[in-house]
Amino acid sequence: MLTGKQKRFLRSKAHHLDPIFQVGKGGVNENMIKQVADALEARELFKISVLQNCEEDKNDVAEQLAEGTGAEIVQVIGNTIVLYKESRDKKQIMLP
């Protein structure tokens, strides 16, 4: 579980990132969860964009992705989700 200070730190790190995944009409499926988990292991922190044609609520999408990958939800703002998961092999971000 992330503290408020850690979430603030991660939000500042994620501010300059562009979304690398998009959730559209199909919603969240097993293949997407696997790809997000692989990307989290490589990057630790990234953004996901929820498109307007997505039938699910953005908060539900964030919960499903976090639960499926074991990640932490840093922020849901607008149609953008920021996820963080500490890498086992390539730790890049040192949390305060």
N, C-alpha and C positions, 0 to 999 in steps of 0.2 A: 504494500500500500504506500502510495506517495504522499508526502506531506505537502502542505500549501507552498512552502518555500521551494521544494523540489519541482512542483508543478509550474511555478512562476519561472524558474530557471529553464525548464524544458520548453515552455511557451516562447521564451525569448530566443532559444536556439532554433525553434521550428518556424519562427516568423519569416525567415528568408527562404524557406524551402517551398518548392512547388509540389502540388499533389502528384503522386506517382501511380495511384490507382483511382478508378472511377467505378462507382456503384450505380448501375442503371436500372432498366426495367426488370431485369432478371433477379435483382436483389442479391442477397448473399447466398452462395452455394459452397459446397465442399472444396471445389477446385480453387475458388477465390481465397478461401481460408488458408489453404495450403500455400498458395503463392504469397499471401500477406505474411504468413509465418516465416517463409524463407527470406523474404525481404527484411523482416524485422531482425532476423539473425544477422544479416549482412549490414544493416544500417542503424539499427536500434531505435531510431526516431524518424517518423515521416507522416505525411498528410495523405488523407484519402478524401476525394471529392464525391459528394452524393449528388447525382444529376436530378434535374427537376422531374424527369419521367419515372423516377424510382417510386414504386408503390408503397414502400415501407417508410416509416418515420425515421429520420436521421438518428435519433437517439437509440431506437431499436437496432438499427444497422450497427452503430458503434458498440452496443452491448454484445451483439452476436459475434462481431469480429474480435472483440476483446476476450470474450469467453472462449471462442474457438482457438485462439492463438495463445492465450495465457498472457496477453499484454495488458497494460494499464491505459485507460483513457485519460489523456492529459487535458484535452479540451474539445468541445463541440461548439463551433462558432459558425453561424451562417449555415452553409451546406458543406462545411469542411470539418473533418475529424482528424485529430492529432493523436497518434498512438505511440507508446514507448514500451520497449521490452529490452531488458539488459541482455546483451549477447553473451553466450557462454565462452566463445573462443576469441572474438575480436572486440573487446570492450573499448569503446572510444569515448564515451561520455562519462565524466566523473561527476556524480551528483553531490550537491552541497550537504 
